């Protein structure tokens, strides 16, 4: 029975993550920039010491994502959709790691209930289907939790250091880790082992002293301005908690979720003599405090904490009769069911609107239209739309597609194409491709 339930949940989770993925995959400018860099690694046969850039052009993450993605992109012959599908498959393996880890630390029932919650979790489904490099952070949370709670300090530091290759948001886990070592294993050697492990995976970053110098100057400035008057960081925390379980706010269910989360925290606090539960409590407490310093951060800043709410709620549900737990999870499924197949998730609106992105099939059609219109002439490319303030107007996805189709744009060419996304093209312009909310204009 146990294996049957696990298999049923896992298959359901895979279905919800892969269903219509090829039709709704949004090949973002950020992923396009990543693939351009990985392409250059393959063509130049030179491994970089810096990874994906942050929103600050002078700051980059560690290079591990590029190193791991290089053989994958080569394996799929540079196809961005196939690369995304393999990434989605790897991200889905987090479900197996979650079940195995939670079973080991808190028992089968908590693992099964939390897996059921993960299966239909809006936050987890959307994170997996976006296939961004930082979406791999949650899978590393579990070995960190296991290794640190079992006093393997060097390897725990190593895992946390690996996280910094995907994003710097796991910094919120550092105070909790040090606090845990202080409370349970108060020896300087243990701190030393943890810190050495933490530094090793980010050693490549130390080759760029200029970047580290800017970071040392920027961090105090950033932290000093994080709490202006009228700031309410708690609202973002509420959104984070609810999005783990609900697609849209529902008053009674929201109250129930907060009640169960609070109950889970109380139960964990009462059993804090168990190292793995004390560590979970510290991760959540320090993590929320750290996030709070960032005002209203984007959702991916919460990725290091993603596994915790479902574990807390599942931990609380294990204290209820099985029939009550089953009814509550079934009710949550019924409330979420209409949204599981909503237009935003699996059936995008026909018109490209702000924040919706452009689906991959439309991106391909647009790219082929540019190539056909150019008639083998060299051309340059720009984009007007969401996030166009970033490098290359956030058009690296189209730059990569045009290169993949053997017609890369050439900067400063006389023939120029401008992509207008989530807005109308100027009147009297030469439109060579149009789709509701999307257009390509030719100019000389």
C-alpha positions, 0 to 999 in steps of 0.5 A: 500500500505504501509503495502504491501510494508513493508511485501514484503521487509521483506519477501524478506529480510528473504529469502536472510538471510535464503536461503540455510543457512543449507548447507552453515553455517560455524560453526566457531571455535569462535562459537564452543568456545562459545557453549563449554562454554554455554554447561559447564554452562548448565552441571554445573548449574553455571552462569559465570560473564565473557562472550566470550573471546576477541582476547586477552586471558586475556580479556573477554566481559560481560556475557549477551550473555552466559546467554541469549544463555543458554536456547536456546542451552538447548532448541535445545538439544545442536544442533549447527545448530538449535542454529544458526538458532534461532540466525539467526531468532533473528538477522533478527528481527533487520529489524523490530526494524529498521523499527519501530524505523526509522518510529518513528524518521524520518518518514515512507518514510525514514523507507521504503527506508532504509528497502529496502536498508537493504534488499539487503545490503551485509554487513547486509546479511553477518553479519546476516548469520555469527551468531556471538555473536557481530552481535547483537550489531546493534539491540541495536543501535535503543533503544539507539538512541531513548532513548538518543534523548528523554532524558532518560539518565539512560536507554540510558546508560543501553542500551549502557552498554548492548552492551559491553556484546557483544563487546567493539567496542560500545566504539566509541558511548560513546564520541558522547553520552556525547557530545550530553548530553553536547550540549542539556541537560547540567546538571551534573545530566544527565551525572550521570544518563547516567554513572550509567546506563552504568556501571550497565550492566558491573558490573560483569566485576568488579569481575575480578580486575586483568583483569581490571588492565591489561585493564587499562595498555593496553588501553593507550599503544594500543592508543599510537600505533594506528597511525604509519607513512603511516597509511591510516584509511580512506580506511577502512571507504570507504570499510565500506560505500560501503559494506553497498550497494555493493558487488563489487566496481562499480565506478559510483555507488560508486560516487553516494553512497558517494554523497547521504551519503554526502547529507544525512549528510548535511541535518542532519546537517541543521536539527540538532536542532532536537535531534534525528538528532543531535545525529545521526550526532554525532554518525557518526562523533565520530564513524568514528573518533574512528574507524580511531584510530584503523588503518584498523580494522576488519569489525565487529568493525563497527557494532555500526555504521551499521544502520547509512549509510542506514538512511543517504542515505534514508534521502537524497533519500526522497528529490528526486521525488518518481520515481527517488528514485524507479529507483535508488533502482532498479538499485542498486538491478540489480547491486547486483543481480548477486552477491546475488546468487554468490558462496561465499554467497549461493554456496560455492566453492567445494574446501576449500580455505583460508577464505572460512571456512568449511560448516557444512555438511562437518564438520559433515562428517569429525567428523563422519570419525574421530569417525569411524576411532578411533573405540571407542579409546580415541583420541586427536585433533589439527588443522592446518589452518587459525587462528590456532594461537589462543587457541586450534588451533581454533578447538573448532568447531570440539571439540564441534561436536565430543562431540555432537556426543558422542566422545569428544577428550581427551587431550594427548591421544596416538591416535591423529588426525590433521585437515588440513584446506585450505592446503594439508596434509603432504606427506606419512601421514595417511589420513583418511578423505579428501575433496578438501582443507581439510584433516584429518591425523591419527598419534600415 
